[in-house]
Amino acid sequence: MSTTADEKIGPEHDQRLEHSPEYATKEQLEQYRLTDENAVEPGFWQTILKRGEYTAFYQEALDRYGEHAIDPLREARLKRKMDWIILPILAVCYFFYYVDKTTLSYAAIFGIREDLNLQGQEYAWLSSVFYFGWMAWAIPTNLIMQRSPPSTYLGINICFWGIFLMLQALSQNFTHMVVLRVLSGAAEAIADPAFMLVTAMWYTRGEQPTRISIWYAANGIGVAGGGLIGYGIGNIKGSLASWRYEFIIVGAFCTAWGIFIIFYLPNTIAGCRFISRDERMFMVARLRKNQTGIETKAGIKMDQLREFFMDPKSYLFFFLGLVGNIPNGGISNFSTLIIQGLGFDILETSLLGIPQGALVVIWIGAGAYLNTRLPNNSRTWVCMLFMIPTIAGALGFLLAPNEANVGRLICYYLTGSYQASFVIGLSLITSNVGGQTKKQLTSAIIFVGVCVGNIAGPFFFRSEQAPNYPLGIGAILVCNILEFFTFLAFRFLFIRANKRKEAERAQRKAEGVADANVTALADITDWENPNFVYVY
């Protein structure tokens, strides 16, 4: 049965009346309006220049909204509002992010290898050197972001990667492309960690897998749309070679979107311009249950740095990034050549990228949906489940007769299911690592593994083995099996850690120390926080 704001419904109403303007009297609403008007918070340029901190704001949010003052209806409404602001920005960015990385793949079927006189494994090297730049800059850029407004820093980097992409259109030889692709990789190194940081900043741990899946699913849209975009741009009849227009046009759109992000994507909840001050406090207070802290600009904490190197999770996340992206490194750069090798022409190859991308979206959406419908702590089970189709697809592609082109194409499409597993795997970082320095380093280390995997992946696809690429498909199969067991290892690790935490909390409760508010938004690690509960 619903109630109105004017109804008196006992102590619960009284508590909400005290804390929430939605249930306040006219006089109390006026007081909240005065609070909004009199609040002095950093403006846009002050935020950019890092003048002003929000510590007092966060504490006021916790004081104003106790755990029982979080009205679920108001929470749902504000969450939907931020979904429509935050997620579309990240999704469009991720779409460009994937299209950007596949420009080289489509340039391959429009003559870049011939125009630049690429010999032997030089095309594979162009795929890999991108990730050398990413790997070298991954940890430094994450630490810089910790001291910067994250959304602004992300937008600036997106502008740079668009500029470097456009400059690739001017390349005259292999060396020019190598230099520019290394710089592009360095500029893109911040993308995934920044998306994860923004997601963790706005959403509870239970909400994060679905939200990460939403923006990551734009990866699949990039696969599908990238084929049409690549084919359309590649058929431009101008004064330049077709593949050069790929880099110019996609790079220009990336740069424009980076500028949009700088001015539109909020850097913090406390500084968000799209909701009122009280709504910002409400959104901060509801994150109390995360127990993962809130963004801080305190600089690198050496104790968290040491703990990062001591934590087995750090090395498991690196390994997950590695085995999850050796397949990706091969598929993202050789997908057009694999499909073309099954007997299809350039137009058919471009069009056949559409169902491939659509399936990626379906895999990721199915993974997110299943995760929300299963009992708590089913994430790793879902990850393992979605590794099964990709293992079956790689095995089927290897064993199918050469003339079974349709069957082998279907098997190739099945290999995309690993995307769902990797997406939910990313949520294990945002949900299970506390402390800003440790969180940034863990976000960086999985993508160092991603870089190593993407560097190595193309070299399993030997040009002399085209179009079947048995070594490359075999590498995908082995890595998929290893990834399956990596998720199993995570599950056992988190279960053991929770048992230790439970014993620690029981002891603290016996000693009379059990206030979750003390640790809710503190910049402490998951090891240090006795109230932290791992999700798996």
C-alpha positions in Angstrom: 0.0 0.0 0.0 1.4 3.4 -0.9 1.5 6.4 1.3 1.8 10.2 0.7 4.3 12.6 2.2 1.6 14.1 4.4 0.7 10.8 6.1 2.1 10.1 9.6 3.3 6.5 9.8 5.1 6.2 13.0 8.8 6.2 13.9 10.0 5.3 10.4 8.3 8.4 9.0 9.7 10.5 11.8 13.3 9.4 10.9 12.8 10.1 7.2 11.1 13.4 8.0 14.3 14.4 9.9 16.6 13.6 7.1 14.9 13.8 3.7 13.3 16.8 2.0 10.8 14.5 0.3 9.1 13.9 3.7 9.7 17.3 5.2 7.2 20.1 6.2 7.1 23.4 4.4 9.4 25.0 7.0 11.9 22.1 6.8 11.9 22.3 3.0 12.7 26.0 3.3 15.7 25.2 5.5 17.0 22.7 2.9 16.7 25.3 0.2 18.7 27.8 2.3 21.3 25.1 2.8 21.5 24.6 -0.9 21.9 28.3 -1.6 24.4 28.9 1.1 26.6 25.9 0.4 30.1 26.9 -0.8 31.6 24.2 -3.0 34.2 24.2 -5.7 33.0 25.4 -9.1 34.0 24.0 -12.5 37.4 25.5 -12.8 38.2 25.0 -9.1 37.4 21.3 -9.6 39.6 21.2 -12.6 42.5 22.8 -10.7 41.8 20.6 -7.6 41.0 23.5 -5.2 38.8 22.3 -2.4 38.0 18.9 -1.0 34.7 17.3 -0.2 35.6 15.6 3.1 33.2 17.6 5.2 30.5 17.1 2.5 30.8 13.3 2.7 30.7 13.3 6.5 27.6 15.5 6.5 26.0 13.1 4.1 26.6 10.2 6.4 25.3 12.2 9.4 22.2 13.4 7.6 21.2 10.0 6.2 21.5 7.1 8.5 21.3 3.6 7.2 17.5 3.5 7.8 16.9 6.9 6.1 17.7 5.6 2.6 14.2 5.6 1.0 14.2 2.9 -1.7 11.7 4.7 -3.9 13.8 7.9 -3.9 17.0 5.8 -4.4 15.5 4.0 -7.4 14.4 7.3 -9.0 17.8 9.0 -8.5 19.6 5.9 -9.7 17.6 5.9 -13.0 18.3 9.6 -13.4 22.1 9.0 -13.1 21.8 5.9 -15.4 20.6 8.2 -18.2 23.4 10.7 -17.6 26.5 8.5 -16.8 26.0 5.2 -18.7 25.2 6.6 -22.2 28.4 8.8 -22.0 30.5 5.8 -21.1 28.8 3.6 -23.7 29.4 6.0 -26.6 33.0 6.4 -25.5 33.4 2.6 -25.4 31.9 2.3 -28.9 34.5 4.7 -30.2 37.1 2.9 -28.1 36.5 -0.3 -29.9 36.0 1.2 -33.4 39.3 3.0 -32.9 41.1 -0.3 -32.2 39.6 -2.0 -35.2 40.4 0.7 -37.7 43.7 -1.1 -38.4 41.7 -4.3 -39.1 39.5 -2.7 -41.7 42.4 -0.7 -43.1 44.0 -4.2 -43.8 41.3 -5.0 -46.3 41.5 -1.6 -48.0 45.2 -1.7 -48.8 47.2 -0.4 -45.9 49.6 -3.4 -46.1 50.3 -2.7 -49.8 50.5 1.1 -49.5 53.0 1.0 -46.6 54.8 -2.0 -48.0 54.4 -4.1 -44.8 56.5 -7.2 -44.9 56.3 -10.5 -43.0 55.0 -10.0 -39.5 55.0 -6.1 -39.7 51.2 -6.0 -39.7 51.1 -8.2 -36.6 53.6 -5.8 -35.0 51.4 -2.8 -35.8 48.6 -4.6 -33.8 51.0 -5.3 -30.9 53.0 -2.1 -30.5 49.7 -0.3 -29.6 49.7 -2.3 -26.4 53.4 -1.5 -25.6 52.4 2.1 -25.2 49.4 1.1 -23.2 51.4 -1.2 -20.9 54.2 1.3 -20.3 51.8 4.1 -19.4 49.1 2.0 -17.6 50.3 2.4 -14.0 51.6 6.0 -14.2 48.4 7.2 -15.8 46.3 5.5 -13.1 48.4 7.2 -10.4 48.0 10.6 -12.2 44.3 10.1 -12.4 44.2 9.5 -8.6 45.5 13.1 -8.3 43.2 14.5 -11.0 39.5 15.0 -11.7 38.9 11.6 -13.2 36.3 12.5 -15.9 38.3 15.5 -17.0 41.5 13.5 -17.2 39.6 10.8 -19.2 38.3 13.4 -21.6 41.7 14.9 -22.2 43.2 11.5 -23.0 40.3 10.7 -25.4 41.1 13.9 -27.2 44.8 12.8 -27.5 43.9 9.4 -28.8 41.7 10.9 -31.4 44.5 13.2 -32.5 47.0 10.4 -32.7 44.5 8.3 -34.7 44.1 11.1 -37.2 47.8 11.5 -37.5 48.1 7.8 -38.5 46.4 8.8 -41.8 49.6 10.8 -42.6 51.9 7.7 -42.2 54.1 6.9 -45.1 55.8 3.8 -43.8 56.0 1.2 -41.0 58.1 3.4 -38.7 55.6 6.3 -38.7 52.7 3.9 -37.9 54.7 2.3 -35.0 55.4 5.6 -33.3 51.8 6.8 -33.6 50.3 3.5 -32.5 52.5 3.5 -29.4 51.4 7.0 -28.5 47.7 6.0 -29.2 48.1 3.0 -26.8 49.5 5.3 -24.1 46.5 7.7 -24.5 44.0 4.8 -24.3 45.6 3.2 -21.2 43.3 5.2 -18.9 40.0 4.3 -20.6 38.9 1.0 -18.9 40.2 2.0 -15.4 38.5 5.4 -15.6 35.2 3.8 -16.6 35.5 1.3 -13.7 36.3 4.2 -11.3 33.3 6.2 -12.5 31.1 3.1 -12.1 32.3 2.4 -8.6 31.9 6.0 -7.7 28.2 6.1 -8.5 26.9 2.5 -7.9 26.8 0.0 -5.1 28.6 -3.3 -5.5 25.5 -5.2 -6.4 24.7 -2.7 -9.1 28.1 -2.6 -10.6 28.1 -5.8 -12.8 25.0 -4.6 -14.6 26.3 -1.1 -15.2 29.7 -2.3 -16.3 27.9 -4.7 -18.7 25.9 -1.8 -20.2 28.9 0.3 -21.2 31.0 -2.7 -22.1 28.3 -4.0 -24.4 29.0 -1.0 -26.6 32.1 -3.1 -27.5 29.7 -5.4 -29.4 27.9 -2.5 -31.0 31.4 -1.3 -32.1 32.0 -4.7 -33.7 28.7 -4.6 -35.5 28.7 -0.9 -36.4 32.4 -0.8 -37.0 32.0 -3.2 -39.9 29.5 -0.9 -41.7 31.4 2.2 -40.8 34.6 0.6 -42.0 33.1 -0.5 -45.2 31.4 2.8 -45.8 34.5 4.9 -45.1 36.6 2.5 -47.0 34.6 3.1 -50.2 35.1 6.9 -50.2 36.5 7.8 -53.5 38.7 10.8 -52.7 42.2 12.0 -53.3 43.5 9.8 -50.4 43.7 6.1 -50.1 40.5 4.6 -48.6 42.2 3.4 -45.4 43.4 6.9 -44.6 39.9 8.2 -44.4 39.2 5.5 -41.7 41.8 7.1 -39.4 40.8 10.7 -40.1 37.0 10.3 -39.6 37.1 8.0 -36.6 39.8 10.1 -35.0 37.8 13.3 -35.4 34.7 11.8 -33.8 36.9 10.5 -30.9 38.3 14.0 -30.3 34.9 15.6 -30.4 33.6 13.1 -27.8 36.6 13.7 -25.6 35.8 17.4 -25.5 32.1 16.6 -24.6 33.2 14.4 -21.7 35.5 17.1 -20.3 32.5 19.5 -19.9 29.6 17.1 -19.2 30.7 13.9 -17.3 30.8 14.6 -13.5 34.1 14.2 -11.7 32.6 13.4 -8.3 29.1 12.9 -6.8 29.7 15.9 -4.6 30.5 18.1 -7.6 27.7 16.8 -9.9 25.7 19.7 -11.5 22.7 17.6 -12.5 21.2 16.9 -9.1 20.6 19.1 -6.0 23.0 19.2 -3.1 20.7 17.1 -0.9 20.3 14.5 -3.7 24.1 14.4 -3.9 24.3 13.7 -0.2 21.7 11.0 -0.5 23.7 9.3 -3.3 26.9 9.4 -1.2 25.2 8.0 1.8 23.7 5.1 0.0 27.2 3.9 -0.9 27.9 3.3 2.8 27.2 -0.4 2.2 30.1 -0.7 -0.3 32.8 -0.2 2.4 35.3 0.5 -0.4 35.9 4.2 0.4 35.3 7.1 -1.8 37.5 9.0 -4.2 40.4 10.9 -2.6 43.2 13.1 -3.8 45.5 12.3 -0.9 48.3 10.9 -3.1 50.0 7.5 -3.2 49.8 5.7 0.1 52.9 3.5 0.5 51.2 1.1 2.9 48.5 0.5 0.2 51.3 0.1 -2.4 53.0 -2.6 -0.3 49.7 -4.4 0.3 49.0 -4.4 -3.4 52.2 -6.3 -4.1 51.5 -8.7 -1.2 47.9 -9.5 -2.2 47.4 -12.7 -4.3 44.4 -11.0 -6.0 46.8 -8.6 -7.7 48.5 -11.4 -9.5 45.3 -13.3 -10.3 43.9 -10.1 -11.9 47.0 -9.8 -14.0 46.7 -13.4 -15.1 43.0 -12.9 -15.9 43.8 -9.9 -18.1 46.5 -12.0 -19.8 44.6 -15.2 -20.7 41.4 -13.2 -21.4 43.1 -11.1 -24.0 45.5 -13.3 -25.9 42.3 -14.4 -27.8 41.1 -10.8 -28.0 44.4 -9.7 -29.5 44.1 -12.2 -32.3 40.3 -11.8 -32.9 40.2 -8.0 -32.9 43.0 -7.7 -35.5 42.4 -10.8 -37.6 38.6 -11.1 -37.5 38.2 -9.6 -41.0 40.9 -11.8 -42.4 39.5 -15.0 -40.7 36.0 -14.3 -42.1 37.4 -13.3 -45.5 39.4 -16.6 -45.5 36.1 -18.6 -45.2 35.3 -17.5 -48.8 33.6 -14.2 -48.4 34.3 -10.9 -50.3 35.0 -7.5 -48.8 31.3 -6.4 -48.5 30.2 -9.8 -47.1 33.1 -9.7 -44.7 32.0 -6.3 -43.4 28.4 -7.3 -43.2 29.3 -10.5 -41.3 30.8 -8.4 -38.6 27.3 -7.3 -37.6 26.0 -10.6 -36.2 29.4 -11.1 -34.5 28.9 -7.7 -32.7 25.2 -8.4 -32.0 26.2 -11.7 -30.4 28.7 -9.9 -28.2 25.9 -7.6 -26.9 23.7 -10.6 -26.4 26.4 -12.5 -24.5 27.1 -9.6 -22.2 23.4 -8.8 -21.7 22.7 -12.4 -20.9 25.5 -12.5 -18.4 24.4 -9.4 -16.6 20.8 -10.6 -16.5 21.7 -14.0 -15.2 23.9 -12.5 -12.5 21.0 -10.4 -11.2 18.6 -13.4 -11.1 20.9 -15.9 -9.4 21.5 -15.9 -5.6 24.2 -13.6 -4.1 27.8 -14.6 -4.8 27.1 -16.2 -8.1 29.4 -13.9 -10.2 32.2 -16.4 -10.6 29.8 -19.2 -11.5 28.3 -17.0 -14.3 31.8 -16.2 -15.5 32.7 -19.9 -15.7 29.3 -20.7 -17.4 30.0 -18.2 -20.3 33.4 -19.6 -20.9 31.8 -22.9 -22.1 30.5 -21.6 -25.5 33.8 -20.0 -26.4 35.7 -23.2 -25.5 33.2 -25.2 -27.6 33.5 -22.7 -30.5 37.3 -22.7 -30.6 37.3 -26.5 -30.5 34.6 -26.8 -33.2 36.5 -24.4 -35.5 39.7 -26.5 -35.2 37.9 -29.8 -35.8 35.5 -28.8 -38.5 36.3 -29.7 -42.2 37.8 -26.9 -44.2 34.8 -26.9 -46.6 32.3 -26.4 -43.8 32.5 -22.7 -44.0 29.0 -21.9 -42.5 29.6 -24.3 -39.6 33.1 -22.8 -39.0 31.6 -19.3 -39.1 29.1 -20.2 -36.4 31.9 -21.7 -34.3 33.8 -18.5 -34.7 30.8 -16.5 -33.6 30.6 -18.6 -30.4 34.1 -17.6 -29.4 32.7 -14.2 -28.4 31.0 -15.4 -25.2 34.2 -14.8 -23.2 33.3 -11.1 -23.4 30.5 -11.7 -20.8 32.9 -13.5 -18.5 35.5 -10.7 -18.7 33.0 -8.0 -18.0 31.7 -9.6 -14.8 35.3 -10.3 -14.0 36.0 -6.6 -14.1 33.3 -6.0 -11.5 35.3 -8.3 -9.1 37.9 -5.4 -9.0 35.4 -2.6 -8.4 33.6 -4.6 -5.7 36.5 -6.3 -3.9 39.3 -3.8 -3.6 39.3 -1.0 -1.0 41.7 1.9 -0.7 42.1 4.4 -3.5 45.8 3.7 -4.2 45.3 -0.1 -4.1 42.2 0.2 -6.2 43.9 2.3 -8.9 46.9 -0.1 -9.0 44.7 -3.2 -9.2 42.7 -1.6 -12.1 46.0 -0.9 -13.8 47.5 -4.3 -13.3 44.6 -6.2 -14.9 45.1 -4.0 -18.0 48.8 -4.6 -17.9 47.8 -8.2 -18.3 45.4 -7.1 -21.1 48.3 -5.4 -22.9 50.6 -8.4 -22.6 47.8 -10.6 -23.9 46.9 -8.3 -26.8 50.6 -8.0 -27.7 51.1 -11.7 -27.8 47.7 -12.6 -29.4 48.4 -11.5 -33.0 51.6 -13.5 -33.2 49.7 -16.8 -32.8 48.0 -16.0 -36.1 50.8 -16.8 -38.6 50.4 -15.4 -42.1 51.5 -18.7 -43.6 48.7 -20.5 -41.8 46.0 -18.3 -43.3 43.0 -18.6 -43.6 42.6 -21.4 -41.0 45.1 -20.1 -38.4 45.2 -23.4 -36.4 47.9 -22.0 -34.0 45.8 -18.9 -33.3 42.6 -20.8 -32.7 44.4 -23.3 -30.6 45.8 -20.5 -28.5 42.3 -19.2 -28.0 41.2 -22.6 -26.8 44.0 -23.0 -24.3 43.6 -19.5 -22.9 39.8 -20.0 -22.5 40.4 -23.1 -20.4 42.9 -21.3 -18.2 40.5 -18.4 -17.8 37.8 -20.8 -16.6 40.1 -22.1 -13.8 41.1 -18.5 -12.9 37.5 -17.7 -12.0 37.4 -20.8 -9.9 40.6 -19.7 -8.1 39.0 -16.3 -7.4 36.0 -18.0 -5.8 38.0 -20.1 -3.4 40.2 -17.0 -2.5 37.2 -14.8 -1.7 35.4 -17.5 0.3 38.5 -18.1 2.5 39.0 -14.3 3.0 35.4 -13.9 4.1 35.7 -16.5 6.7 38.7 -14.7 8.2 36.7 -11.4 8.1 33.8 -12.9 9.8 35.9 -14.1 12.7 37.5 -10.7 13.0 34.1 -9.0 13.1 32.9 -11.3 15.8 35.9 -10.5 17.9 35.4 -6.7 17.4 31.7 -7.0 18.2 32.6 -8.8 21.5 34.9 -5.9 22.2 32.1 -3.4 21.5 33.7 -2.0 18.2 31.3 -2.5 15.3 30.4 0.9 13.8 30.3 0.4 10.0 30.0 4.2 9.5 33.6 4.6 10.7 34.9 2.6 7.8 32.2 3.2 5.2 33.9 6.0 3.2 37.4 5.8 4.7 40.4 5.4 2.4 41.4 2.0 3.8 42.0 -1.2 2.0 39.9 -4.3 2.0 42.5 -6.1 4.1 42.4 -3.3 6.7 38.6 -2.9 6.8 37.1 -5.4 9.3 33.6 -4.6 7.9 34.6 -5.5 4.3 32.8 -8.5 2.8 34.1 -9.9 -0.5 31.5 -10.7 -3.3 32.2 -13.5 -5.7 
